[in-house]
Amino acid sequence: MKSFQPYLLFVILFTGLIAGCRTESGEIVTKDPVVEYRKSPIVISSVNHEGTYIKVVYGQPYKRGREIFGGLEPYGEVWRTGANEATEITLTKDINMAGNPIEAGTYALFTIPEPEDWTIILNTKLGQWGAFTYDSQYDYVRFKVPAENAEEIIEALTISFDEVEENETSLSIVWDTTRVEIPIEFL
């Protein structure tokens, strides 16, 4: 058994070197080769208000000189609202989105961009890659919100929450020259 211990120690140390390394602060950093080489990084936006936590996880594509809406992302077609996997939104408690009651849970967030307004879709089928297998029979809710011009060209798709004021916030989706605001009311 003693001759087995050095081998076991070598395996543990070697596995630790492959799986990750420690930074100067002691944080362990792992490198996932699938995620590391993505052109669109994974981003998390969140808001927390009086025990209600909302989190959006999305792949963040970049403009890179392309025409985005009406070009790369055609008008009138279902979009994953990001890159790679379909964007997902998680709610720990019930809320209202643009006046629509939404139960706590996790949903795929799809959109249908149009020049004047966007259709927002929360879909119950999770783990989708893009919108390639999107199926409207799994839609939890659909509603429209106005689209407006962004104040400047935004290079990276950005999904974020405004500061909470009087139990309300907005979920903003901004990319290229387009901005969409989804009003959220905490219940």
ZAMARGU-4260 file (C-alpha; in steps of 0.2 Angstrom, whole numbers, plus 5000, padded with zeros to 4 digits):
<rodrens>
0) 5000/5000/5000 | 5015/5012/5003 | 5020/5011/4985 | 5003/5016/4980 | 5003/5032/4990
5) 5016/5042/4980 | 5007/5037/4964 | 4990/5043/4971 | 4998/5060/4977 | 5005/5062/4959
10) 4988/5059/4951 | 4980/5072/4963 | 4993/5085/4960 | 4993/5082/4941 | 4974/5083/4941
15) 4975/5100/4950 | 4987/5107/4937 | 4976/5102/4923 | 4959/5107/4931 | 4965/5124/4937
20) 4978/5135/4946 | 4978/5148/4960 | 4979/5166/4957 | 4989/5177/4969 | 4973/5180/4979
25) 4971/5161/4981 | 4956/5160/4969 | 4956/5144/4959 | 4954/5147/4940 | 4949/5133/4929
30) 4950/5133/4911 | 4936/5125/4901 | 4942/5122/4883 | 4925/5124/4876 | 4921/5140/4885
35) 4938/5147/4883 | 4938/5148/4864 | 4921/5155/4862 | 4920/5171/4853 | 4905/5176/4864
40) 4908/5175/4883 | 4895/5169/4895 | 4889/5184/4905 | 4877/5185/4921 | 4867/5200/4925
45) 4856/5200/4941 | 4846/5210/4953 | 4840/5207/4971 | 4826/5216/4979 | 4818/5211/4996
50) 4821/5192/4994 | 4817/5191/4975 | 4833/5187/4965 | 4832/5188/4946 | 4847/5182/4935
55) 4850/5182/4917 | 4863/5171/4909 | 4868/5174/4891 | 4881/5173/4878 | 4888/5190/4874
60) 4891/5192/4855 | 4900/5207/4848 | 4895/5218/4833 | 4912/5217/4824 | 4907/5229/4810
65) 4891/5219/4806 | 4874/5225/4803 | 4865/5217/4818 | 4846/5219/4818 | 4839/5217/4800
70) 4855/5209/4795 | 4864/5196/4806 | 4848/5195/4816 | 4834/5196/4804 | 4818/5205/4808
75) 4803/5194/4812 | 4812/5179/4817 | 4815/5171/4834 | 4832/5175/4841 | 4840/5167/4856
80) 4844/5184/4863 | 4862/5181/4863 | 4875/5169/4857 | 4878/5150/4860 | 4865/5143/4871
85) 4848/5151/4873 | 4848/5165/4886 | 4840/5159/4902 | 4831/5170/4915 | 4829/5163/4933
90) 4816/5171/4946 | 4816/5166/4964 | 4799/5174/4967 | 4784/5179/4956 | 4785/5196/4947
95) 4776/5205/4934 | 4785/5209/4917 | 4777/5222/4906 | 4761/5219/4916 | 4761/5200/4914
100) 4762/5189/4929 | 4777/5178/4929 | 4779/5163/4941 | 4795/5160/4950 | 4806/5148/4939
105) 4819/5147/4925 | 4814/5151/4907 | 4823/5152/4891 | 4822/5170/4885 | 4819/5172/4866
110) 4814/5188/4857 | 4808/5192/4840 | 4816/5209/4835 | 4806/5221/4824 | 4811/5239/4820
115) 4797/5247/4831 | 4794/5234/4844 | 4800/5217/4850 | 4791/5201/4855 | 4798/5195/4872
120) 4795/5176/4874 | 4798/5166/4890 | 4799/5147/4885 | 4799/5133/4897 | 4810/5121/4887
125) 4828/5124/4895 | 4845/5119/4888 | 4842/5124/4870 | 4857/5128/4859 | 4852/5144/4850
130) 4834/5145/4843 | 4836/5130/4831 | 4824/5119/4841 | 4813/5133/4848 | 4795/5127/4849
135) 4781/5139/4853 | 4771/5125/4862 | 4783/5128/4877 | 4780/5147/4877 | 4775/5152/4895
140) 4771/5170/4889 | 4773/5182/4875 | 4772/5201/4875 | 4778/5216/4865 | 4789/5230/4871
145) 4794/5245/4861 | 4811/5246/4853 | 4821/5263/4853 | 4837/5269/4846 | 4852/5268/4858
150) 4861/5284/4862 | 4877/5277/4854 | 4883/5261/4845 | 4885/5247/4858 | 4898/5235/4852
155) 4894/5220/4864 | 4876/5214/4867 | 4872/5220/4885 | 4858/5213/4896 | 4857/5223/4912
160) 4845/5228/4926 | 4841/5246/4931 | 4842/5252/4949 | 4827/5246/4959 | 4815/5261/4963
165) 4799/5258/4972 | 4798/5239/4969 | 4801/5242/4950 | 4816/5240/4938 | 4819/5237/4920
170) 4828/5223/4911 | 4837/5232/4897 | 4843/5223/4881 | 4855/5234/4871 | 4865/5230/4855
175) 4872/5240/4840 | 4859/5255/4839 | 4844/5246/4847 | 4838/5247/4865 | 4823/5237/4873
180) 4817/5240/4890 | 4806/5227/4899 | 4797/5234/4915 | 4798/5223/4930 | 4788/5224/4945
185) 4792/5215/4961 | 4777/5208/4970
</rodrens>
